[in-house]
Amino acid sequence: MNLTEQLHPKFITDDAGEKTEVILPINEYRELLEDLDDLAVAAERRDESSVSHDELIAELKRDGLLHD
């Protein structure tokens, strides 16, 4: 399903019938803001190094945050 099928926008038009504004249900608006924030964080962190799953598990166990 694409994004337009997930949203339920209502449009405000000018006298010429051109769409000028969009109204969304508040929950859809909040979800869009959260998605934008997630994308911004991912973009900021794209150059950070990554660790393997096994390395992460070992680090969490070493720090006492994960138990066997």
Salt bridges, closest charged atoms under 4 A:
GLU28 OE2 - HIS8 ND1 2.48
GLU48 OE1 - ARG45 NE 3.12
ASP68 OD1 - LYS61 NZ 2.70
